[in-house]
Amino acid sequence: MADPVAWLTIIGIGEDGLAGLSEASRNALARAEAVFGGERHLRLADIGGRGRPWPAPFDIAPVLARRGRPTVVLASGDPFWHGVGGSLASHLAVGEWIAYPAPSTFSLAAARLGWRLEEVACLGLHAAPFERLVPLLSRGARLICLVRDGKAAADLAQWLAARGWGASRWWTLSALGGSREHVTECRADAFTADDVATPLAVAIEADGSTGLPRASGLADDLFVHDGQITKRPMRALALSALAPRAGDVLWDIGAGSGSISVEWALAGGSAIAIEARDDRAANIRVNAAAFGLAHRITIVAGTAPAALAGLAPSDAVFIGGGLDVSLFDAVWAQLAQGARMVAHAVTLETEALLSELQLRHGGELMRIEIARAAPLGRMRSWQAARPIVQWSAVR
């Protein structure tokens, strides 16, 4: 039921315009002194002189400036799914707005294709990089993506083909729900953007290359690095001890290539990668972008503990090397109860420190020795890597 003090109504409108709106939505439009929306939305609703096209660059300030007066915002489909609804609601108190969503483009696309929407990955790629697809692509995966126009769709098809997904089934779905609705199907590597209308969605049933493994410990050669990388077996053990959870924040101190941060973010968290060297920070940036995780990995230039000042609180900390007493004291003092710390040591001095810390604070101390088969003359033998000591503890 509508709150009687709500001054803002957020209405989802489809390609069928006024005919597809509920009576409550039409009544709100009739009462509104001003109606904000894209030019297409205002035309579909036949608003006339009360229409207020969104400013460029986009800004919700003109809507908020009307607080207390009857106002409507028009958005495509469901305003709270890749729409303006969330942006507005974050600046409003409960009761200031009411929303009347319409079927989203995702819902309409799934209905046309006969797909179970709960089994489909839905993305808004209007302003996001295509690399956001990297963690989601696997054989048989179904995705629906909102794109800006036909050129963006063609660029996406070329991006898929270049990465071994050109055999994927590909649908373009334009102007869904209206008289201009059009759906076509082809392979991704056969798509051309001739006469594609907007608004536009593309649907993909992935086929071709292999996707990313879901287990910790990705292959080292997936990362750009200068040799400063937590190697795959040790990375898998570190991530197991760090126990990433969706929404958790990691401090990756001395991040090197950022491989720990990347795999943490793939598990659903966000990471703050702290790295003193500019060239390594650049590698972290490249790796974060390549995995579609630039929005979830923050790079801080500097050396801990000074670089920790002002950071968001962490749920876990990884220190891959260089731990000393002053660094430990500074980090440990900032951890909340229940936060996890994992540290690796390759030197005798740091190993001794970890042994002492385990006596004082508990946790698990492991010495890990790994050997790989390598040529020895005409035969093979074991080639041992430096042993690593891992200490993991909960604050």
N, C-alpha and C positions, 0 to 999 in steps of 0.2 A: 504493500500500500504506500502511496506517495506521502512523504512527509509534508505537512502543510506549509512549512517555512522554506522549503526548497526553492531557490531562485533560478537554478540552472537545470535544464533538461538536456541530457545527452542522448541523441537519437541516432540509431543505426539505420541507414537508408540503403536500399538496394537499387539495382538497375531498373526495377519496375516503378521507381519513384513513389509518388503519393499513394498510388493504388496499393502498394505493399505495406503501408504504414498502418499501425493500429489506430483505433479511435483516440486513445490516450495520447499518442504521438501527434496526431493531427490537431487535437485540442491544444497541446502545448505549443505547437507552431502558430496557431491562431492567436494565442495570448502573448507571444513573445514580442518584445519591443525591438530586439535585434537577433539575427540568426547568423552564426558563424559557420563557415565550412569551406571546402574547396569549391572552385567555380563549378565543377561538375555536380557536386552535391546541391548547390544552390539552384542550378538549372533543373535538376531532377525534382526538387521540391517546389519549383515555381514561386520563389520567395519574393522576387521583385525588389523594391527599394529598401526593404529591411535587411537585405543580405549584406554580410560583411565577409568578403573573401579573406582567407588567412594571409597575413603579411609575409613578405619574403625578405630575409630568412624567417622561417616559421617561428612564431612566438605566441604563447598563450596569454601574455600580459593584457591584451585588449579585452579578453574575456573576464579575467579576474578584476579588471577595473570596473566592471559593471556589477560587482557584488551587491546583492539586494534587489536588483531589478530583473524582471522576467526575461530570461535569455535562453536561447537554444544553441547547441552545437550539433552540427550534422557530421557524421562520420560514415565510412563505408562499413556495412555489415555490423559486426560486433565491435563496438568502440573500445572494449577492454581486451582485445586480442590483436596485438600489433597495431593498436589504434591510439587515439588521443585521450581516451578515457582515463587511463592510468596516470598520464601526465597531469591532467586536471585534478583528479581526485587527491593526488599527493599534496596539493595546495589548498584543499578544502576540508572543512569539518564534516563529520557524518551528519547528514540531514540537510546539507546545503545543495545537494544535487540528487536527481533521480535519473535513471538510465532506462532506455527502451531499446535493447539490442535487436538487430535483425540477424538472419543467418549470415555467418561469416563466409568469405570466399573459400576458406578451407572446408567448411561444411558443404557448400554448394559443389565444390570440386569433388569431394569424396562421394557425394550423392550421385554425381554424373558418372563416376568411374566404378561405383559399387564397392568402394573400399571402406573397411572399418576404420573410422577416424581415430579411434584410440590406439591403433597399430601404426599410425602414420606420423612421421616427424614433420612438423609444420614450422616453416621459417619465413621471416620477413627479410628479404635481401635487397630492399630498396637502397639502403645505405650501408649494408654490412658486406664484408668481403666474402667471396665464394668459398674461401677456406673454412668457413663455419661448417661446411658440409663434411669436412675431412673425418671428424670423429663418428659421423653417422653413416658413411657409405660402407655398405657390405652387400654381398650378392643377395638379391631379393628384397632389399630394404626399399620401402616406399616413402617418398618425400613429396610434399607440396610446398612450393616456394612462391612467394609474392615477389614480382620483379617490376621494375619501373616501366619498361617498354620493350618493344621488339628487339632493339639493339642489345639491351641487357640480357634478354633471353638467348640471343645468338651467342653472346659472349660466354654465358653460362654453359651452353651446349659445347662450345669449343674448349672451355676449361675442362669439362668432363672428359671429352675425347682425348685431350692431351695427357690425361692421367689414367688412361686405360679403361674408361667407363663409356666409351662411344657406343657400345652395343646396348646400352640401357634403353628401355622403352621410354618414350618421351611424349607427353601430351602438352599442348598449349590450350588454355581455357580462358577465353576472353569475354568480357562483358557478361558474366554469368548472371542469370536471373532476369535478363531483359530481352528486348526484341533483337538486339545485335549479338546475342550469345553465339559463340562459335567454338567448337572443340575439334582439334586435329590430333592425329597420332603419327609418329614416325620413330626412327632411331635417333638417339641424341646426335650422332655424327652425321645425320642427314638433314638436320633442321636448318631451315633458312627463314629469315624474319620478314618474308614478303607479306605486306598487308595484314599485320597483326594488330588488332585493336586493343585499347586499354579500357578499363583496368585488366591486368593480365596476371595469370598464375601459370606456373608450369608444374606438371606432376612427373615424377621420375620413379621408375621401377628399376633399381640398379642392377646392372649386369656387366661383367667384364673383369676388372682387376680384383685383387683381394683387399679387404678393408683392414683397418688397424686391429691388432689383437686386443682383447679386453683384459688380459692378465698383465700384471706389472712386469717391467723388464723388457722394454722395446729394444730392438736391435740398435747398436751404437751408431751404425751408418745412416740411421734415419735423422740424426742430429748433425748440425754444423758445429764443429768444435776444433780446437787446436791441440787436442790431446788431454785437455783439462776437462774430463767428464767422469762422472761416477759410472763405472762400467756396468754393463747389463746385469750380471749376477748380484753385484753389490747393491745396485739400484733397486732390484727386486726385493732384497732383504731389507733395505732401508725403508722402502715404501710400506712393506708389511708391518714394520715396527711403527712407522708414522701413523698408520691406520687412517687414511684419508676418508672423510665423510663429506657428503654434499653440503655445501655452504661453509665449510671450515676454511680458516685462513692459515697459510703456512708462511713462516719466515725461512727462506732458503739463503743461508748466510755463506758467502763465498760461492756464489751459484755456478761459476764457470760457464758451462754451456747452457745451463738452465734445464737440463734433462729431468732433474727431480721436480722442478716447478711444473714442467709440461705434464709429466705423468700424474702429479697431484691434481692439476686442473682437469685432466681427462677424467679423473675419478669424481669430478663434480665440485671441487673446491676452488678457491682463488689463492694465488701465491704472490708474495712480495720477494722478488729475487734481488739480493743485495750483492753487488759486484764492484770491485774497485777499479778494474782495468776496462778502459773504453772499448778495446777490441773484443773482449769477452762479452761485455754488455751488448755490443752489436750482434754477436752470435746469438745471445738469448733472444734479442728482438726478432731476428730472422726465424729462429725455431718456434717462438710463440706464434708468429704470423703463419708459418707453414702448417701448423696444426690447427689453425683457426681459433687460437686461444689468446690473441692479443688483448681482448677485452677482459681477460681474467688473470693476466699476469702483469704485475706492475714491476718495473725495473727501477731500482734505486742505486745511483752511483755513489760509492763510498765504501768505507771500511767500518765494520762493527767493532766496538759498540757505538761509536759516534753516529753511525748511519741509522741506528734504531730510533733515534729521537723523533717523536711525532708519528710513528707508524701505527696503523690500526692494530689492535690487540690480536695476538696469534693464538691459534688452537694447537699448533705444533711448530717445532723448530728443527731444522736440519742443519748441521754443521759438518761439512764434508772434509774439513781439514783446518789446521791452524788454530785449534782451540787452545786457549791458555786460561789461567786462573781468572784474570781480569775480565776476559770475554765471558767466561762461564758465569761469574758473579753478576755481571750486568744483565745477561739474558735471563738467568734463573730468577732474578729479582722482579723481572717484568712479566713472568708467566703467571697466568691465573691458575687456581686450583683445577686439576684435571687436565691441564695442557701436557702435551707429550714433547719430549726432547730426544733426538737421536743424534749421536755424534760418532764420527769415524776417526780412527787414528792409524797412521802408518809409521810414525816414528816412536822410538822407545820412550821418549820424554812424554809425548801425548798419551801413549799407552799407559804409562805410570799414573798420569793424571786421571784418566778414565777409571783405572782401578781404584784410586782413592775416592773418586766421586761415587762409585758404586757402593763402597763401604759406607759413605756418609748418607747417601740418598736412596739407596736400594736400586731397583731396576734390574735389568738383565745385561750381563757382560759376556760377549762372545768373541772368540778369535777364529777368524775365517781364513782358511787356506785353500786356494784353488790352483789346480794344475791343468794345463791343456796339452793334448797330444800335439807333438811337433816333430819335424824331420830330424833324425840323427844319423848322418851318413845315408846309407841305403835303407835304414830302418826308421822306427819312430820311438820317441821316448816322451816322458812327461816333462813339460816346461812349467815350472812353478812361478806364479805371480807373487808379488810381495804380500805377506799376510796382512789382513786388516782386522783391527779390533773395533767392535761396535758396542757402544753403550746406549741403551734405551731406557728411559724412565718417565714416570708420570709425576708431575709436580704435586 
